[in-house]
Structures are given as structure tokens and as C-alpha cells.
Amino acid sequence: VERSRGLGDVYKRQVILVLLMSVGVFLFNHGLNNWLPELLRNDGMTFIEAGYWAAIPTVIGIIGSLLIPRLATPGRRFNILIGLSACAAAASLLLHFQEGPLLFSGLLLQGIARSSLMTVLILTLVELPAIGERYAGLASGFFFLMKDGTKSTRLLTSLKYRVTLIVLLIVLVTYGFATGQLVTSSPWAGIH
């Protein structure tokens, strides 16, 4: 794959595939992270029992988030991504079982998958030849925009404020240079 030459090259198949995978990861994380206690309660657990069981993936996730991304070097990243995806799939199936070793295994696998799946996917996206260092920020923005499927205007509102602040900053810096109040020398050099 040749090096990216323009914004149009960002839409290569690999990039689109990783972005579509990000939607799946967001659905997995949202569905299981936010709804896990309620899913466990629906299987007959009390609030307290569901809370304790739902803490298992969090504890495993803390350990996994420290270890797995370090192992996901470029040569191993694809295999680790497949392994994490398999953990997510197995966790989704095993969570259908009520208490016992199968439920515990499902929660353990969920913790492993949710701890690093997003991180490894972002690393994969940024290191694709179509992205490279030049478009890493843009690609990361696309990655997180893929999850924003709401009809809320918070994204536009946020962008409006950020763009306004950037324009204001550019105007102030330009004014400072034009009036001589802002100079390019450093104060400690004795020239100001």
C-alpha cells in the first residue's frame, strides 16, 4: 500500500474496516459495561450480588490494560486483536449462564477484552499505511465519531466552541504581532 498522498486516501478499505470494527467495540463495551449489573440481576441475582460479580471484569480490566497493550507490538498486533475479539465473543456467550464457573469465565474474558480492545484497535488504525503520522489525529477523531450515533447536538456545540476559541486565539496572536506587543524573541535573551 503506497503512502498516503491526500485526504481522499484516508478512506481506504483497511481504514473503513477498522472504523467499522470500532462501532462493534463501542457496542460491546457499552452493552456489557453499562448494562452488566442489570443483566446479572435479570438472571436472579440481588443488587449486591450483581455488583460484586460485575466488579470482576473491572479488576481484570485494570490488569489487562497495563499488560496487553505492551504486548501488542506491530508484529503481534493482528493476532492480539483476533484474540481479544475471540474473548469478547466468548464472553458474550458465557454471560448467558447463571452463577458458577461459566459465568465467572465469561466475566473474566469480558475484562480481558474490554481492557485493551479499544487501545489495540486505535494503535492498528494509526499505524495503517494509509494513515501514518500525518493523519493520526484525523483518524482518531473519525474513530471516536463512529460511536457518536446519537441525534444530540453536543458534537456540533463542542466543535463550535473549539473553533471559536481557535479563531479568537489566532486573531489575538495576529494582533499582538501587528502591534509589536508580541515578539518572536525570548525574554531571557535580553531582546524584547
C-alpha positions as CSV (number, residue, x, y, z in Angstrom):
1,V,0.0,0.0,0.0
2,E,1.5,3.3,-1.0
3,R,2.0,6.2,1.4
4,S,-1.0,8.5,1.8
5,R,-1.0,11.5,-0.5
6,G,-4.1,13.3,0.4
7,L,-7.3,13.3,2.5
8,G,-9.1,11.1,-0.1
9,D,-6.6,8.3,0.6
10,V,-7.8,8.1,4.2
11,Y,-10.9,6.2,3.0
12,K,-9.0,3.1,2.0
13,R,-10.6,-0.3,2.7
14,Q,-8.4,-1.0,5.7
15,V,-9.3,2.2,7.4
16,I,-13.0,1.7,6.8
17,L,-12.8,-1.9,8.2
18,V,-11.0,-0.7,11.4
19,L,-13.6,2.1,11.8
20,L,-16.4,-0.4,11.4
21,M,-14.8,-2.6,13.9
22,S,-14.7,0.4,16.3
23,V,-18.5,0.5,16.1
24,G,-18.6,-3.1,17.2
25,V,-16.2,-2.5,20.0
26,F,-18.2,0.5,21.2
27,L,-21.4,-1.6,21.1
28,F,-19.7,-4.4,23.0
29,N,-18.3,-2.0,25.6
30,H,-21.5,0.0,26.1
31,G,-23.7,-3.1,26.2
32,L,-21.7,-5.0,28.7
33,N,-20.0,-2.3,30.7
34,N,-23.1,-0.2,31.3
35,W,-25.7,-3.0,31.5
36,L,-23.9,-5.8,33.1
37,P,-25.3,-5.4,36.6
38,E,-28.8,-5.2,35.2
39,L,-28.2,-8.3,33.1
40,L,-27.0,-10.2,36.1
41,R,-30.0,-9.0,38.2
42,N,-32.3,-10.3,35.5
43,D,-30.8,-13.7,36.0
44,G,-32.0,-13.7,39.6
45,M,-29.1,-12.0,41.5
46,T,-29.6,-9.4,44.2
47,F,-28.3,-5.9,43.7
48,I,-25.3,-6.7,46.0
49,E,-24.5,-10.0,44.3
50,A,-24.8,-8.4,40.8
51,G,-22.5,-5.6,42.0
52,Y,-19.8,-8.0,43.2
53,W,-20.0,-10.1,40.0
54,A,-19.9,-7.0,37.8
55,A,-16.7,-5.9,39.5
56,I,-14.8,-8.9,38.2
57,P,-14.3,-7.5,34.7
58,T,-13.2,-4.2,36.1
59,V,-10.5,-5.7,38.2
60,I,-9.3,-7.9,35.4
61,G,-9.5,-4.9,33.0
62,I,-7.2,-2.9,35.2
63,I,-4.5,-5.6,35.0
64,G,-5.2,-6.3,31.3
65,S,-5.0,-2.6,30.3
66,L,-1.5,-2.5,31.8
67,L,-0.2,-5.7,30.2
68,I,-1.9,-6.3,26.9
69,P,-1.1,-3.0,25.0
70,R,2.6,-3.6,25.8
71,L,2.4,-7.0,24.1
72,A,0.7,-5.6,21.1
73,T,3.8,-4.7,19.1
74,P,3.2,-4.2,15.4
75,G,4.3,-7.8,14.6
76,R,1.8,-9.3,17.1
77,R,-1.0,-6.7,16.9
78,F,-3.2,-8.6,14.4
79,N,-3.0,-11.8,16.4
80,I,-3.8,-10.0,19.7
81,L,-6.7,-8.2,18.0
82,I,-8.1,-11.6,16.9
83,G,-7.6,-13.0,20.4
84,L,-9.3,-10.0,22.1
85,S,-12.2,-10.3,19.6
86,A,-12.5,-14.0,20.4
87,C,-12.5,-13.1,24.1
88,A,-15.3,-10.6,23.5
89,A,-17.4,-13.2,21.5
90,A,-16.8,-15.9,24.1
91,A,-17.7,-13.5,27.0
92,S,-21.0,-12.6,25.3
93,L,-21.9,-16.3,25.1
94,L,-20.7,-17.3,28.5
95,L,-22.6,-14.5,30.2
96,H,-25.9,-16.2,29.4
97,F,-25.1,-18.8,32.1
98,Q,-26.2,-18.1,35.7
99,E,-23.7,-18.3,38.5
100,G,-20.8,-20.6,38.6
101,P,-17.6,-21.2,36.7
102,L,-19.1,-20.5,33.2
103,L,-20.3,-17.1,34.4
104,F,-17.0,-16.3,36.1
105,S,-15.2,-17.3,32.9
106,G,-17.4,-15.0,30.8
107,L,-16.7,-12.1,33.2
108,L,-13.0,-12.9,33.1
109,L,-13.0,-12.8,29.3
110,Q,-15.1,-9.7,29.2
111,G,-12.5,-8.0,31.4
112,I,-9.7,-9.1,29.2
113,A,-11.5,-7.9,26.0
114,R,-12.7,-4.6,27.3
115,S,-9.4,-3.7,28.8
116,S,-7.4,-3.4,25.6
117,L,-9.6,-4.0,22.6
118,M,-10.1,-0.3,22.1
119,T,-6.4,0.6,22.6
120,V,-5.1,-2.1,20.2
121,L,-7.7,-1.1,17.6
122,I,-6.6,2.6,17.8
123,L,-3.0,1.5,17.5
124,T,-3.9,-0.5,14.5
125,L,-5.7,2.4,12.9
126,V,-2.9,4.9,13.5
127,E,-0.3,2.6,12.1
128,L,-2.1,1.7,8.9
129,P,0.0,2.9,5.9
130,A,-3.0,5.0,4.6
131,I,-3.0,6.9,7.9
132,G,0.6,7.3,9.1
133,E,1.8,10.1,11.4
134,R,0.3,12.8,9.2
135,Y,-3.3,11.7,9.6
136,A,-3.2,10.1,13.1
137,G,-5.2,12.9,14.7
138,L,-7.8,12.9,12.0
139,A,-8.1,9.1,12.1
140,S,-8.5,9.1,15.9
141,G,-11.2,11.7,15.5
142,F,-13.0,9.5,13.0
143,F,-12.6,6.5,15.3
144,F,-14.4,8.2,18.1
145,L,-17.0,9.9,15.9
146,M,-18.1,6.4,14.8
147,K,-19.5,5.8,18.2
148,D,-21.4,9.1,18.4
149,G,-24.6,7.8,16.8
150,T,-26.9,10.0,18.9
151,K,-29.1,12.7,17.5
152,S,-27.6,15.1,20.1
153,T,-26.0,18.3,19.0
154,R,-23.3,18.1,21.6
155,L,-20.7,17.3,19.0
156,L,-21.6,20.4,16.9
157,T,-21.8,22.5,20.0
158,S,-18.4,21.3,21.2
159,L,-16.9,22.0,17.7
160,K,-18.4,25.4,17.6
161,Y,-16.8,26.4,20.9
162,R,-13.5,25.0,20.0
163,V,-13.4,26.6,16.5
164,T,-14.5,29.9,18.1
165,L,-11.7,29.7,20.7
166,I,-9.1,28.9,18.0
167,V,-10.2,31.8,15.8
168,L,-10.1,34.1,18.8
169,L,-6.6,32.9,19.6
170,I,-5.4,33.4,16.0
171,V,-6.8,36.9,16.0
172,L,-5.2,37.8,19.3
173,V,-1.8,36.4,18.3
174,T,-2.0,38.3,14.9
175,Y,-3.0,41.5,16.7
176,G,-0.1,41.0,19.2
177,F,2.5,40.6,16.3
178,A,1.0,43.5,14.3
179,T,1.1,46.0,17.2
180,G,4.5,44.9,18.4
181,Q,3.2,43.6,21.8
182,L,4.2,40.1,20.9
183,V,7.7,39.5,19.6
184,T,9.5,36.3,18.4
185,S,12.5,36.7,20.7
186,S,12.6,35.1,24.2
187,P,12.6,37.4,27.3
188,W,15.6,35.7,28.7
189,A,17.7,36.5,25.7
190,G,17.7,40.2,26.6
191,I,16.0,41.2,23.3
192,H,12.4,42.2,23.8
